[in-house]
Amino acid sequence: MCVYVNLMTTDYYEEIKNIINRLEDIHKSVDALKKDEIKILSKPLPSPDTAVLMGFPGSGLVGSIALQYMVDQLEFELIGTMTSKFFPPLAMMNKGVINDPVRIYAKNDIAAIVAEIPIHPMICYEVSNGIMDWLSPFKPKEVVTIAGIITNEPEKRVFGVATTPQALQRIQDLTLILPIGSISGIASSILTECKIRGIPAYGLLGETVNAPDPRSSAVTIDVLNKMYNLNLDTQPLLEQAVEIEQSMQRVAQEVQSAEQAPKKDLPMYG
């Protein structure tokens, strides 16, 4: 009887051990799948004190326009790209050449993540978490997300938020601090991830309309100029804003004319 119990006990523990091994294999497989969800191929950031600026398409395309203008004018180096199964099947091109949907640039102690594809609200957590998992080991000095905020005012102001009261002091004289409210989209997810991980982070929200808005991007660049001594001239952006506004005005006039034009009776056949 005693031998029988010992044999059953041995078999039992062997079976438990096999189950644990299988669960570990499954866990490793799941982890591997998660790592494959966001693929970042990049050189390391320039230094541990690097400030990382991020701009994803949103209201007015404020962040995307501002940061692409910055990296072009200041000749940042393209150091990496990011892709994901979560991204929409959309390829952007410039003069017939395909662009990576999300690009990583760097120069001196500043890095920039510039995106040209929208991030659906349902995947904001996965994308922001993937970015911060890659970014955290480099110990960045701070993170800045640039986005747009739609208002009914004609002004082009920049509103600011930060992850801590201490961080807020850095931008309180450069922006209008939002007293209360909420932020949505990928910018909010990135700010939340930074707060959880203890990385100082800021949100610069340019006042905009729901159309490409270089003028709003220009005023956010003015804030970046003061934060990082960029000395970046925004006049070309303002000239581009005038062209876009004139184009939008012509379209609006054409639409209005079409709506006011007398409708012709259709011929009847029978």
Order of alpha helices (4+ residues) and beta strands (2+ residues): alpha-beta-beta-alpha-beta-beta-beta-beta-beta-alpha-beta-beta-alpha-beta-alpha-beta-alpha-alpha
